Amino acid sequence: MKGISHFVAGVAAASCVPEAVRAAAEDGNPTYFILGGVFGLLPDTIDFKFSRYFYRHDIEVTPDPIAPDAQAIADKVAEAINRAHVSGESVRVKLNTIPVGLDQWQQYEVSFDVAARTVAVRYGPVVDTGQNLIPGRPPPPNAEAVAPVNCEVKIEYLSMTQIDIFDGPVFSMDPTDDGRVSPGFIPWHRAWSHSLVIGVLFGLIGGVVWDLWATAVIFGASAMHAIFDQLGYMGSALFYPFQSRRMSGMKLMHSGQALANLTAVWGCCLLVFWNLWRATPGGIPTGGTRALIGYGLVLPGLVIALYRRIRTKRAA
């Protein structure tokens, strides 16, 4: 999920704690809601602002921007898989991006073919930093290559990765118990920072600094972050340090999808509204919750579903 979704989810988690609502309404104290927003964002902040810069790699691939060589990239990725298979230890490979001018990047793709036991690399077009195609800059000639691997590959995330702007990804080629090798995409992400156990630890620290209500808010915000991420493809290491590998996600959506993030933000806003409504004098009137669900969730969902169906039919 995007940062705004995690932030709003953290605020929604705070709104579920009665003391947070009371303190904000009666004392004008926003501390609990601020903690919710901060700890809703913290796991990704740790990963993208700190962890990624301290994560070592064993093989680095730096494609030549002047002389494109898809085969060299494919061979290096295959080498990482083969080394992991032979050694029984994880081998990390960094795939650098290809800057080819001011605000210009050569796009390329790396894919894993499970059936054929190969790594395929294909150069794409040149794009700008907004990932928009630059006219007149088609893919270079002979920009496709395939390299065989010596074992079966287990795909737990996506079989194809596109590399284009800023910093390239790291893959951790991890041997599995059944003799295969699993390419772990950006293994520094959604590791210990997304653990529910670490969320409990942060909550306990918050309890020492503030109070037990802060513990509930901090853990709730951390847990909401992990749950939202678990709906996607990558998953998280939910029980680190007891289980260091990321659990597979539910594959219900991609984290960058606009509709998924909009739905998450909208649902969290409704939850905040419902919790504030409960705290008003007299509480929620009879039928109020049903009306909120009907008009706030069901009706917009039907409208969006109808719109998508009409759009799909027109496209066909």
Secondary structure, DSSP 8 states (H G I E B T S, - for coil): --HHHHHHHHHHHHHTSHHHHHHHHHS---HHHHHHHHHHHHHHHHHHHTGGGG---SEEE---SSS--HHHHHHHHHHHHHHHHHHSS-EEEEE--EEEETTEEEEEEEEEETTTTEEEEEEEEEE-TT--B-TT----TT-EEEEE-SS-B--SS-SEEEE-SSS--EEEEEE-TTS-EEEEESTTTTSGGG-HHHHHHHHHHHHHHS-HHHHHHHHHHHHHHHHHHHTSSS---TTTTT--S------SS-TT-HHHHHHHHHHHHHHHHHHHHHTSTT-S-TTHHHHHHIIIIIHHHHHHHHHHHHHHHHH-
